[in-house]
Amino acid sequence: MGVFKEETETKRVIFNVRLDLAQRLEKAKEDSRKLGKKLDVENAIDKTLEKFLKKAEKKISEVKKKEKEKAQESGEKETVEADDLPDNSETEDETPSEHNDTKKP
């Protein structure tokens, strides 16, 4: 059994849990104190929260990537649609006489 515990930075976070879980936790804490023990709730919460955050961060990254791809695709579609339009710059510079197929004597 170790005498010293590694010190880590902590931050108090308040969040809601289901009533039945809170009641069970309080009862377990009381029962363990009666036995002269202390529940390691902090470690259990840390491990569970770490696992949850890994999943959450992965999902958030995937959603951001999909949104970025959609934005790029829509930008490409707009560019393609603009490229599909006929280029009128050549015909605007020409005069009607240049399009006349009849030859003058």
C-alpha positions in Angstrom: 0.0 0.0 0.0 1.4 3.4 -1.1 1.9 6.2 1.4 1.9 9.0 -1.1 -0.7 9.8 -3.8 0.3 11.5 -7.0 -1.0 15.1 -7.0 -3.0 16.1 -10.0 -4.7 19.3 -10.8 -8.5 19.2 -10.4 -11.4 21.4 -11.1 -14.8 21.2 -9.4 -17.5 20.6 -11.9 -21.1 20.5 -11.0 -23.5 18.5 -13.2 -26.8 16.7 -12.8 -27.2 13.0 -12.3 -30.3 10.9 -12.0 -31.9 11.0 -8.6 -31.6 7.2 -8.1 -27.9 7.2 -8.9 -27.3 10.1 -6.5 -29.1 8.3 -3.7 -27.2 5.1 -4.3 -23.9 7.0 -4.3 -24.7 8.7 -1.0 -25.7 5.3 0.6 -22.5 3.7 -0.7 -20.4 6.5 0.7 -22.1 6.2 4.1 -21.7 2.4 4.2 -18.0 2.6 3.2 -17.4 5.2 5.9 -18.9 2.9 8.5 -16.4 0.2 7.3 -13.6 2.7 7.7 -13.1 2.9 3.9 -13.4 5.7 1.3 -14.9 5.2 -2.1 -12.7 6.2 -5.0 -15.5 8.0 -6.8 -13.2 10.6 -8.4 -11.1 8.0 -10.1 -14.2 6.2 -11.4 -15.7 9.5 -12.7 -12.4 10.4 -14.3 -12.1 7.1 -16.2 -15.7 7.1 -17.4 -15.6 10.8 -18.4 -12.3 10.2 -20.3 -13.9 7.4 -22.3 -17.0 9.5 -23.0 -14.9 12.5 -24.1 -12.8 10.4 -26.5 -16.1 9.3 -28.2 -17.5 12.8 -28.2 -14.4 14.4 -29.6 -14.2 11.7 -32.3 -17.8 12.3 -33.3 -17.4 16.1 -33.3 -14.4 15.8 -35.5 -16.3 13.6 -38.0 -19.2 16.0 -38.1 -16.9 19.0 -38.7 -15.1 17.0 -41.4 -18.4 16.2 -43.2 -19.6 19.9 -42.9 -16.3 21.0 -44.4 -16.6 18.5 -47.3 -20.1 19.7 -47.9 -19.0 23.3 -48.0 -16.2 22.5 -50.4 -18.6 20.5 -52.6 -21.1 23.3 -52.8 -18.2 25.7 -53.6 -17.1 23.4 -56.4 -20.7 23.1 -57.7 -21.0 26.9 -57.9 -17.7 27.1 -59.7 -18.7 24.3 -62.1 -22.1 26.0 -62.8 -20.3 29.2 -63.5 -17.9 27.4 -65.9 -20.8 25.8 -67.7 -22.2 29.1 -68.7 -21.4 30.2 -72.3 -18.6 32.7 -72.6 -20.2 35.7 -74.2 -17.1 37.8 -74.3 -16.2 36.7 -77.9 -19.6 37.4 -79.4 -20.0 40.7 -77.7 -16.9 42.1 -79.3 -18.0 41.0 -82.8 -20.0 43.4 -84.9 -23.1 42.1 -86.8 -21.3 42.5 -90.1 -18.8 39.9 -89.1 -21.6 37.4 -88.7 -23.1 38.2 -92.1 -22.6 35.1 -94.4 -23.6 37.0 -97.5 -20.8 38.5 -99.5 -21.1 41.9 -101.0 -19.9 42.3 -104.5 
